[in-house]
Amino acid sequence: AGLALLDEAGLKRYEVSAYARPGRQSLHNRNYWQFGDYIGIGAGASGKLTLGSENRRIRTRKTRQPSHYLARSGTYLAEVSDITPDSLDLEFFMNALRLTDGFPTDLYESRTGKSFSTVGKKLEYLHAEGMLLVTGNHVTPTDKGVLFTNTMLEQFL
């Protein structure tokens, strides 16, 4: 019933938990869902950066307490951690599979530095389960896949 009300209001699902009128989708959030880079600014802010020259991806977190953040001299970073090669697929798909319009396969390659063929068998399984469509160079979750995103992500643990 709730989904029908959203549809009647002209709001279309474009992400697992986001609806918008056509042309009004959040570009800011789309960058996260496409595993793009972002810089956290301010106390407690998080970021994700690709260090291309090192073929390295990191997550950053700033000092959380505003008083500690303001009192720091030098770096405001409280934590820097590598996104390990073992967790890279999960990190990518945890974001990209949220989008109902899916993603091009070359996005996976550009964001992870890995060949798309490395995840082929896992995606074939999800396709066989009716959760994904892989057409040409594009991957799209089905309606079932959108409802069971976490089940799809289990393939990448």
N, C-alpha and C positions, 0 to 999 in steps of 0.2 A: 504494500500500500504506500509506504514512504517513497519507494523508487518511482512509483507512478506519479505521485505528487511532484517530485522533482522534474520528471519528464514533462508533465503538463505545464510547469512553470518555465520550460525552455532550458532547463539545466541538464547538461549531458555529463555523464561520468567520463572523465579523461584520465583518471588515476584511481587506484584502489579506494582511496577515501576522499576524493575531491571531485566536485561537480562545478560546472561553469557554463555560461552562455557561450556559444561559438565566438571565438576571437577574444575571450576574456580570461583565458587560462593564465595561471601564475607562471611567468617566465622565470622568476627567481627560483621557485621550487623545481621547475623542469630541469634546471641545471643540476640540482642534486640528483634527480631521478635518472639523469643521463650520465651519472658518475663524473660530473665535471668538477673542476677545481673551484674552491672558494676560500676566502680569507676571513677568519673570525676576528672581529674588532670589538674590544671592550671586555670588561670583567666576565670571566666564565665562557667566553665565546670559543667555539670550535671551528676548525678549518680542515681542509683536505687539499693537499698540493701534490702535483706531479713534478718531480725534479728530473726533467728530460735528459740532462747531460749525464745523470747517474742511473737512468732508468729505474727510478725509485719513486714510490708513492708514500706520503706520510700523512698522519693525522696530527693536528696540533690542538692544544687546549690552553687558554689563558688562565691566569690566576683567578679564582672564583670570587673571593671576597673583595668588594670594591675598595675597602680601606687598604688591604694588602696590595691590590693592583696599583693603587695610586702611590703607595709608599715604595714600590720597587724601583730600583735603579737598574739600568741595563735592559735585560730581556723581561718581557711580561709573560713569557711562555712558562707554564707550569709543567707541561708534558708534551713530548714529541714522541710519536711511536710510528714504526714502519708498518705499512700494510704488507704483510708477508706474501710471498708468491703462493703459498698454500691457501691463503684466505682471499686471494684476489678475485677468483670466480664468484665466491659467495658475495663479496662486497659489491661487485658489479651487478649481479643478478638481483640482489636484494633491493637495489634501486631501480634498475631498468625494467624488471618485470612488473613494476607498479603501474606503468603507463599502459592504458588500454589500446593505444595505437602502436605499441611495441617500439622496436628500434631496428635500425639497419645493422647488418652483421659487421660492417666496417667500423661501427661505433665501438663494438666490443674490442676489435683489434686496435683501434687508436687509443682507447682508454686503458687497456690492459697490457698492450705490447705483445699479445699472444695471438696465435692463429686461431681463427674461428673453428677450425677443424678439431681443436683440442676438446671442445665441449659437444661435439656432434652426437655422440652416443647418448649423452644425458638428455639432449634436446629431442632426439628421436624417441626416447622413452616417454618424455612428457607429451610429445605429439600423439603417440600411441594411446596414452591415457586420456586424450581429449582435452588437454590443458593448454596446448600451444599449437600455433600454425607457423610453419616455416615455409615461406613462399619466396622463391628466388633468393634475394639477399635481404630478407626482412623477417623478423621474428615478432609474432603478435600473440599475447595471451588470449585464449578463448574466454567466453563468459564464465565457464567452469574454472578456468585458470585464475581469473580475477578473484573468484570466491575462495579459491584454495591456494593463494600465493605462497603461504608458508609450507604447504605440502610440496610445491614445486621447488622451493629453496632447499628442502632436505636433500635434493640431488647434489647440491654443491657443498655439503658439509664434509 
